Amino acid sequence: MSIVKMIIAKVFVAAIFWATCFVAQAGTEPVIEEAVRGMSSEASQPFITKSPKNGPFKVVVLGDSLADGLYSGLYRLNRKNQKLTIKKASRVNTGLVRSDRYDWNKGAAKIARSGKYQIAVVLLGLNDLQTFRQKGKRHHFQQKGWEKIYAARIEKMITDLKAAGLAIYWVGIPITSPKRYQKQYAYLNTFFRKAARKHKVRFVDTWSPLAGADGKYSPFWRDKAGKRKQIRRRDGVHFTADGYLVFAQFVNNILQRDIREVLQQQAAK
Protein backbone atom coordinates (compact mmCIF):
# COMPACT_ATOMS: atom_id res chain seq x y z
CA MET A 1 0.00 0.00 0.00
CA SER A 2 1.35 3.45 -0.94
CA ILE A 3 2.11 6.03 1.74
CA VAL A 4 -0.75 8.24 0.51
CA LYS A 5 -3.27 5.40 0.67
CA MET A 6 -2.00 4.43 4.11
CA ILE A 7 -2.54 7.95 5.42
CA ILE A 8 -6.02 8.14 3.90
CA ALA A 9 -6.94 4.80 5.47
CA LYS A 10 -5.76 5.93 8.89
CA VAL A 11 -7.69 9.18 8.70
CA PHE A 12 -10.83 7.37 7.54
CA VAL A 13 -10.74 4.80 10.37
CA ALA A 14 -9.98 7.47 12.95
CA ALA A 15 -12.88 9.61 11.76
CA ILE A 16 -15.36 6.74 12.03
CA PHE A 17 -14.04 5.64 15.41
CA TRP A 18 -14.04 9.06 17.01
CA ALA A 19 -17.46 9.94 15.62
CA THR A 20 -18.83 6.94 17.48
CA CYS A 21 -16.92 7.77 20.65
CA PHE A 22 -17.99 11.40 20.78
CA VAL A 23 -21.63 10.34 20.80
CA ALA A 24 -20.89 8.15 23.82
CA GLN A 25 -18.94 10.87 25.60
CA ALA A 26 -21.34 13.76 25.25
CA GLY A 27 -21.24 15.92 28.35
CA THR A 28 -18.15 14.28 29.84
CA GLU A 29 -14.73 15.68 30.50
CA PRO A 30 -11.96 16.19 27.93
CA VAL A 31 -8.70 14.29 27.94
CA ILE A 32 -6.68 14.86 31.11
CA GLU A 33 -3.03 14.49 30.16
CA GLU A 34 -1.95 13.71 33.73
CA ALA A 35 -3.78 10.41 33.53
CA VAL A 36 -1.47 9.12 30.80
CA ARG A 37 1.86 10.61 31.80
CA GLY A 38 4.74 8.23 31.68
CA MET A 39 3.00 5.96 29.20
CA SER A 40 4.20 5.46 25.66
CA SER A 41 3.17 3.30 22.76
CA GLU A 42 5.33 2.37 19.82
CA ALA A 43 3.58 3.08 16.53
CA SER A 44 4.80 -0.25 15.10
CA GLN A 45 3.28 -2.28 17.93
CA PRO A 46 -0.08 -1.25 19.40
CA PHE A 47 -0.55 -1.90 23.09
CA ILE A 48 -3.64 -4.02 22.39
CA THR A 49 -2.38 -7.08 20.52
CA LYS A 50 -5.48 -9.27 20.56
CA SER A 51 -8.34 -8.24 18.28
CA PRO A 52 -11.86 -9.68 18.12
CA LYS A 53 -12.58 -11.90 15.13
CA ASN A 54 -15.95 -10.28 14.68
CA GLY A 55 -17.71 -7.48 16.49
CA PRO A 56 -16.48 -5.01 19.10
CA PHE A 57 -13.52 -5.17 21.46
CA LYS A 58 -14.61 -6.81 24.71
CA VAL A 59 -13.49 -5.24 27.98
CA VAL A 60 -13.84 -6.92 31.38
CA VAL A 61 -13.64 -4.89 34.60
CA LEU A 62 -12.20 -6.69 37.64
CA GLY A 63 -11.90 -5.47 41.21
CA ASP A 64 -13.69 -4.20 44.30
CA SER A 65 -16.48 -1.67 44.95
CA LEU A 66 -14.54 1.14 43.24
CA ALA A 67 -14.16 -1.11 40.20
CA ASP A 68 -17.90 -1.70 40.37
CA GLY A 69 -18.48 2.04 40.02
CA LEU A 70 -15.79 2.34 37.38
CA TYR A 71 -17.62 -0.29 35.35
CA SER A 72 -20.85 1.71 35.56
CA GLY A 73 -19.05 4.81 34.31
CA LEU A 74 -17.34 2.99 31.45
CA TYR A 75 -20.62 1.33 30.47
CA ARG A 76 -22.46 4.65 30.35
CA LEU A 77 -19.69 6.30 28.34
CA ASN A 78 -19.70 3.50 25.77
CA ARG A 79 -23.40 2.72 25.60
CA LYS A 80 -23.55 3.82 21.96
CA ASN A 81 -20.00 2.87 21.04
CA GLN A 82 -20.18 0.00 18.57
CA LYS A 83 -16.43 -0.57 18.79
CA LEU A 84 -16.41 -1.46 22.48
CA THR A 85 -18.45 -3.49 24.98
CA ILE A 86 -17.95 -3.44 28.74
CA LYS A 87 -18.59 -6.44 31.02
CA LYS A 88 -18.55 -6.52 34.81
CA ALA A 89 -16.58 -9.04 36.86
CA SER A 90 -16.12 -6.82 39.92
CA ARG A 91 -17.06 -7.95 43.43
CA VAL A 92 -17.63 -5.64 46.37
CA ASN A 93 -15.80 -6.28 49.67
CA THR A 94 -13.02 -8.20 47.97
CA GLY A 95 -9.30 -7.72 47.48
CA LEU A 96 -5.97 -9.45 47.08
CA VAL A 97 -5.47 -10.11 50.80
CA ARG A 98 -8.64 -11.93 51.87
CA SER A 99 -8.69 -14.77 49.37
CA ASP A 100 -11.09 -16.58 51.70
CA ARG A 101 -13.76 -14.06 50.66
CA TYR A 102 -12.87 -14.26 46.99
CA ASP A 103 -9.66 -15.43 45.35
CA TRP A 104 -8.81 -12.93 42.63
CA ASN A 105 -5.89 -14.99 41.38
CA LYS A 106 -8.25 -17.87 40.63
CA GLY A 107 -10.92 -15.50 39.34
CA ALA A 108 -8.55 -13.74 36.94
CA ALA A 109 -7.17 -17.06 35.71
CA LYS A 110 -10.70 -18.27 34.96
CA ILE A 111 -11.47 -15.08 33.03
CA ALA A 112 -8.22 -15.48 31.10
CA ARG A 113 -9.07 -19.08 30.17
CA SER A 114 -12.53 -18.09 28.95
CA GLY A 115 -11.05 -16.45 25.86
CA LYS A 116 -13.94 -13.96 25.79
CA TYR A 117 -12.01 -10.74 26.23
CA GLN A 118 -9.26 -8.68 24.65
CA ILE A 119 -8.92 -6.08 27.41
CA ALA A 120 -8.92 -6.20 31.22
CA VAL A 121 -9.38 -3.17 33.48
CA VAL A 122 -8.29 -3.86 37.06
CA LEU A 123 -8.87 -1.79 40.20
CA LEU A 124 -8.14 -3.31 43.60
CA GLY A 125 -6.79 -2.27 46.98
CA LEU A 126 -9.60 -0.69 49.01
CA ASN A 127 -9.91 -3.75 51.25
CA ASP A 128 -6.24 -4.72 51.35
CA LEU A 129 -5.13 -2.88 54.51
CA GLN A 130 -5.32 -6.20 56.33
CA THR A 131 -3.19 -9.05 57.63
CA PHE A 132 -2.24 -12.06 55.53
CA ARG A 133 -2.72 -15.41 57.25
CA GLN A 134 -0.77 -18.22 55.63
CA LYS A 135 0.11 -21.61 57.08
CA GLY A 136 -0.67 -20.49 60.59
CA LYS A 137 1.53 -17.41 60.33
CA ARG A 138 0.43 -13.79 60.26
CA HIS A 139 1.99 -11.15 58.03
CA HIS A 140 0.84 -7.72 59.12
CA PHE A 141 0.25 -4.82 56.75
CA GLN A 142 3.50 -3.29 55.44
CA GLN A 143 5.76 -5.93 56.96
CA LYS A 144 8.31 -7.54 54.62
CA GLY A 145 6.40 -10.81 54.54
CA TRP A 146 3.21 -8.95 53.70
CA GLU A 147 4.91 -7.04 50.89
CA LYS A 148 6.30 -10.24 49.37
CA ILE A 149 2.93 -11.99 49.32
CA TYR A 150 1.06 -8.94 48.03
CA ALA A 151 3.52 -8.34 45.19
CA ALA A 152 3.32 -12.02 44.22
CA ARG A 153 -0.48 -11.93 44.01
CA ILE A 154 -0.42 -8.84 41.80
CA GLU A 155 2.13 -10.46 39.51
CA LYS A 156 0.16 -13.71 39.33
CA MET A 157 -2.94 -11.83 38.27
CA ILE A 158 -1.07 -9.88 35.62
CA THR A 159 0.86 -12.83 34.19
CA ASP A 160 -2.26 -15.00 33.86
CA LEU A 161 -4.17 -12.28 32.02
CA LYS A 162 -1.21 -11.42 29.80
CA ALA A 163 -0.59 -15.07 28.95
CA ALA A 164 -4.09 -15.15 27.46
CA GLY A 165 -3.28 -12.11 25.33
CA LEU A 166 -5.31 -9.55 27.26
CA ALA A 167 -4.17 -5.93 27.32
CA ILE A 168 -4.23 -4.83 30.97
CA TYR A 169 -5.09 -1.40 32.35
CA TRP A 170 -4.36 -1.33 36.06
CA VAL A 171 -6.11 1.67 37.61
CA GLY A 172 -4.52 3.25 40.67
CA ILE A 173 -6.56 4.02 43.78
CA PRO A 174 -7.72 7.66 43.68
CA ILE A 175 -7.01 10.15 46.45
CA THR A 176 -9.35 9.76 49.44
CA SER A 177 -10.66 12.09 52.12
CA PRO A 178 -9.79 10.12 55.28
CA LYS A 179 -6.16 11.07 55.88
CA ARG A 180 -5.51 7.77 57.64
CA TYR A 181 -6.07 6.07 54.29
CA GLN A 182 -4.11 8.42 52.06
CA LYS A 183 -0.63 7.17 52.95
CA GLN A 184 -1.80 3.56 52.97
CA TYR A 185 -3.46 3.70 49.55
CA ALA A 186 -0.56 5.67 48.10
CA TYR A 187 1.66 2.88 49.43
CA LEU A 188 -0.45 0.24 47.64
CA ASN A 189 -0.26 2.24 44.42
CA THR A 190 3.53 1.83 44.46
CA PHE A 191 3.03 -1.95 44.17
CA PHE A 192 0.61 -1.60 41.27
CA ARG A 193 2.83 0.89 39.47
CA LYS A 194 5.95 -1.24 39.94
CA ALA A 195 4.25 -4.40 38.66
CA ALA A 196 2.77 -2.53 35.70
CA ARG A 197 6.18 -1.19 34.75
CA LYS A 198 7.80 -4.61 35.11
CA HIS A 199 5.22 -6.41 32.97
CA LYS A 200 4.61 -3.55 30.52
CA VAL A 201 0.95 -3.01 31.28
CA ARG A 202 -0.82 0.33 31.53
CA PHE A 203 -0.92 1.97 34.95
CA VAL A 204 -3.59 4.66 35.04
CA ASP A 205 -2.77 7.27 37.69
CA THR A 206 -5.96 8.78 39.06
CA TRP A 207 -4.57 10.19 42.31
CA SER A 208 -3.20 13.53 41.14
CA PRO A 209 -5.80 14.23 38.42
CA LEU A 210 -8.69 13.82 40.87
CA ALA A 211 -7.10 15.95 43.57
CA GLY A 212 -7.88 19.65 43.94
CA ALA A 213 -5.73 22.45 42.54
CA ASP A 214 -3.70 22.39 45.76
CA GLY A 215 -3.04 18.67 45.42
CA LYS A 216 -5.36 17.82 48.30
CA TYR A 217 -8.61 15.87 48.33
CA SER A 218 -11.64 17.66 46.93
CA PRO A 219 -15.18 16.26 46.66
CA PHE A 220 -15.99 18.67 43.83
CA TRP A 221 -15.20 18.90 40.11
CA ARG A 222 -15.75 21.60 37.53
CA ASP A 223 -17.12 20.40 34.21
CA LYS A 224 -16.16 21.91 30.87
CA ALA A 225 -18.89 24.54 31.28
CA GLY A 226 -17.31 25.65 34.54
CA LYS A 227 -20.13 24.28 36.67
CA ARG A 228 -19.07 22.79 39.99
CA LYS A 229 -20.57 19.46 40.95
CA GLN A 230 -20.02 16.95 43.69
CA ILE A 231 -18.26 13.81 42.49
CA ARG A 232 -17.38 12.07 45.77
CA ARG A 233 -19.65 10.51 48.37
CA ARG A 234 -19.63 11.39 52.04
CA ASP A 235 -17.27 8.52 52.89
CA GLY A 236 -14.56 10.32 50.92
CA VAL A 237 -13.65 7.12 49.09
CA HIS A 238 -16.41 6.28 46.62
CA PHE A 239 -17.93 8.46 43.90
CA THR A 240 -21.36 9.80 43.04
CA ALA A 241 -23.01 8.75 39.77
CA ASP A 242 -21.59 11.87 38.09
CA GLY A 243 -18.26 11.19 39.76
CA TYR A 244 -17.95 7.73 38.28
CA LEU A 245 -18.35 9.25 34.82
CA VAL A 246 -15.44 11.60 35.54
CA PHE A 247 -13.41 8.75 37.04
CA ALA A 248 -14.13 6.42 34.13
CA GLN A 249 -13.18 9.05 31.59
CA PHE A 250 -9.51 8.71 32.50
CA VAL A 251 -9.56 5.04 31.56
CA ASN A 252 -11.88 5.57 28.61
CA ASN A 253 -9.59 8.11 26.97
CA ILE A 254 -6.68 5.69 27.06
CA LEU A 255 -8.75 2.74 25.86
CA GLN A 256 -10.01 4.71 22.89
CA ARG A 257 -6.54 5.89 21.98
CA ASP A 258 -5.15 2.35 22.04
CA ILE A 259 -8.06 0.86 20.09
CA ARG A 260 -7.69 3.59 17.50
CA GLU A 261 -4.04 2.58 17.03
CA VAL A 262 -5.09 -1.03 16.40
CA LEU A 263 -7.73 -0.01 13.86
CA GLN A 264 -5.32 2.31 12.09
CA GLN A 265 -2.74 -0.44 11.78
CA GLN A 266 -5.33 -2.89 10.47
CA ALA A 267 -6.53 -0.36 7.88
CA ALA A 268 -2.96 0.21 6.71
CA LYS A 269 -2.37 -3.46 5.88
C-alpha positions in Angstrom: 0.0 0.0 0.0 1.4 3.4 -0.9 2.1 6.0 1.7 -0.7 8.2 0.5 -3.3 5.4 0.7 -2.0 4.4 4.1 -2.5 8.0 5.4 -6.0 8.1 3.9 -6.9 4.8 5.5 -5.8 5.9 8.9 -7.7 9.2 8.7 -10.8 7.4 7.5 -10.7 4.8 10.4 -10.0 7.5 12.9 -12.9 9.6 11.8 -15.4 6.7 12.0 -14.0 5.6 15.4 -14.0 9.1 17.0 -17.5 9.9 15.6 -18.8 6.9 17.5 -16.9 7.8 20.6 -18.0 11.4 20.8 -21.6 10.3 20.8 -20.9 8.1 23.8 -18.9 10.9 25.6 -21.3 13.8 25.2 -21.2 15.9 28.4 -18.2 14.3 29.8 -14.7 15.7 30.5 -12.0 16.2 27.9 -8.7 14.3 27.9 -6.7 14.9 31.1 -3.0 14.5 30.2 -1.9 13.7 33.7 -3.8 10.4 33.5 -1.5 9.1 30.8 1.9 10.6 31.8 4.7 8.2 31.7 3.0 6.0 29.2 4.2 5.5 25.7 3.2 3.3 22.8 5.3 2.4 19.8 3.6 3.1 16.5 4.8 -0.2 15.1 3.3 -2.3 17.9 -0.1 -1.2 19.4 -0.6 -1.9 23.1 -3.6 -4.0 22.4 -2.4 -7.1 20.5 -5.5 -9.3 20.6 -8.3 -8.2 18.3 -11.9 -9.7 18.1 -12.6 -11.9 15.1 -15.9 -10.3 14.7 -17.7 -7.5 16.5 -16.5 -5.0 19.1 -13.5 -5.2 21.5 -14.6 -6.8 24.7 -13.5 -5.2 28.0 -13.8 -6.9 31.4 -13.6 -4.9 34.6 -12.2 -6.7 37.6 -11.9 -5.5 41.2 -13.7 -4.2 44.3 -16.5 -1.7 44.9 -14.5 1.1 43.2 -14.2 -1.1 40.2 -17.9 -1.7 40.4 -18.5 2.0 40.0 -15.8 2.3 37.4 -17.6 -0.3 35.4 -20.8 1.7 35.6 -19.0 4.8 34.3 -17.3 3.0 31.4 -20.6 1.3 30.5 -22.5 4.6 30.3 -19.7 6.3 28.3 -19.7 3.5 25.8 -23.4 2.7 25.6 -23.5 3.8 22.0 -20.0 2.9 21.0 -20.2 0.0 18.6 -16.4 -0.6 18.8 -16.4 -1.5 22.5 -18.5 -3.5 25.0 -17.9 -3.4 28.7 -18.6 -6.4 31.0 -18.6 -6.5 34.8 -16.6 -9.0 36.9 -16.1 -6.8 39.9 -17.1 -8.0 43.4 -17.6 -5.6 46.4 -15.8 -6.3 49.7 -13.0 -8.2 48.0 -9.3 -7.7 47.5 -6.0 -9.5 47.1 -5.5 -10.1 50.8 -8.6 -11.9 51.9 -8.7 -14.8 49.4 -11.1 -16.6 51.7 -13.8 -14.1 50.7 -12.9 -14.3 47.0 -9.7 -15.4 45.3 -8.8 -12.9 42.6 -5.9 -15.0 41.4 -8.3 -17.9 40.6 -10.9 -15.5 39.3 -8.6 -13.7 36.9 -7.2 -17.1 35.7 -10.7 -18.3 35.0 -11.5 -15.1 33.0 -8.2 -15.5 31.1 -9.1 -19.1 30.2 -12.5 -18.1 28.9 -11.1 -16.4 25.9 -13.9 -14.0 25.8 -12.0 -10.7 26.2 -9.3 -8.7 24.6 -8.9 -6.1 27.4 -8.9 -6.2 31.2 -9.4 -3.2 33.5 -8.3 -3.9 37.1 -8.9 -1.8 40.2 -8.1 -3.3 43.6 -6.8 -2.3 47.0 -9.6 -0.7 49.0 -9.9 -3.7 51.3 -6.2 -4.7 51.4 -5.1 -2.9 54.5 -5.3 -6.2 56.3 -3.2 -9.0 57.6 -2.2 -12.1 55.5 -2.7 -15.4 57.2 -0.8 -18.2 55.6 0.1 -21.6 57.1 -0.7 -20.5 60.6 1.5 -17.4 60.3 0.4 -13.8 60.3 2.0 -11.2 58.0 0.8 -7.7 59.1 0.3 -4.8 56.7 3.5 -3.3 55.4 5.8 -5.9 57.0 8.3 -7.5 54.6 6.4 -10.8 54.5 3.2 -8.9 53.7 4.9 -7.0 50.9 6.3 -10.2 49.4 2.9 -12.0 49.3 1.1 -8.9 48.0 3.5 -8.3 45.2 3.3 -12.0 44.2 -0.5 -11.9 44.0 -0.4 -8.8 41.8 2.1 -10.5 39.5 0.2 -13.7 39.3 -2.9 -11.8 38.3 -1.1 -9.9 35.6 0.9 -12.8 34.2 -2.3 -15.0 33.9 -4.2 -12.3 32.0 -1.2 -11.4 29.8 -0.6 -15.1 28.9 -4.1 -15.1 27.5 -3.3 -12.1 25.3 -5.3 -9.5 27.3 -4.2 -5.9 27.3 -4.2 -4.8 31.0 -5.1 -1.4 32.3 -4.4 -1.3 36.1 -6.1 1.7 37.6 -4.5 3.2 40.7 -6.6 4.0 43.8 -7.7 7.7 43.7 -7.0 10.1 46.5 -9.3 9.8 49.4 -10.7 12.1 52.1 -9.8 10.1 55.3 -6.2 11.1 55.9 -5.5 7.8 57.6 -6.1 6.1 54.3 -4.1 8.4 52.1 -0.6 7.2 53.0 -1.8 3.6 53.0 -3.5 3.7 49.6 -0.6 5.7 48.1 1.7 2.9 49.4 -0.5 0.2 47.6 -0.3 2.2 44.4 3.5 1.8 44.5 3.0 -1.9 44.2 0.6 -1.6 41.3 2.8 0.9 39.5 5.9 -1.2 39.9 4.3 -4.4 38.7 2.8 -2.5 35.7 6.2 -1.2 34.7 7.8 -4.6 35.1 5.2 -6.4 33.0 4.6 -3.5 30.5 0.9 -3.0 31.3 -0.8 0.3 31.5 -0.9 2.0 35.0 -3.6 4.7 35.0 -2.8 7.3 37.7 -6.0 8.8 39.1 -4.6 10.2 42.3 -3.2 13.5 41.1 -5.8 14.2 38.4 -8.7 13.8 40.9 -7.1 16.0 43.6 -7.9 19.7 43.9 -5.7 22.4 42.5 -3.7 22.4 45.8 -3.0 18.7 45.4 -5.4 17.8 48.3 -8.6 15.9 48.3 -11.6 17.7 46.9 -15.2 16.3 46.7 -16.0 18.7 43.8 -15.2 18.9 40.1 -15.7 21.6 37.5 -17.1 20.4 34.2 -16.2 21.9 30.9 -18.9 24.5 31.3 -17.3 25.6 34.5 -20.1 24.3 36.7 -19.1 22.8 40.0 -20.6 19.5 40.9 -20.0 17.0 43.7 -18.3 13.8 42.5 -17.4 12.1 45.8 -19.7 10.5 48.4 -19.6 11.4 52.0 -17.3 8.5 52.9 -14.6 10.3 50.9 -13.7 7.1 49.1 -16.4 6.3 46.6 -17.9 8.5 43.9 -21.4 9.8 43.0 -23.0 8.8 39.8 -21.6 11.9 38.1 -18.3 11.2 39.8 -18.0 7.7 38.3 -18.3 9.3 34.8 -15.4 11.6 35.5 -13.4 8.8 37.0 -14.1 6.4 34.1 -13.2 9.1 31.6 -9.5 8.7 32.5 -9.6 5.0 31.6 -11.9 5.6 28.6 -9.6 8.1 27.0 -6.7 5.7 27.1 -8.8 2.7 25.9 -10.0 4.7 22.9 -6.5 5.9 22.0 -5.2 2.4 22.0 -8.1 0.9 20.1 -7.7 3.6 17.5 -4.0 2.6 17.0 -5.1 -1.0 16.4 -7.7 0.0 13.9 -5.3 2.3 12.1 -2.7 -0.4 11.8 -5.3 -2.9 10.5 -6.5 -0.4 7.9 -3.0 0.2 6.7 -2.4 -3.5 5.9 
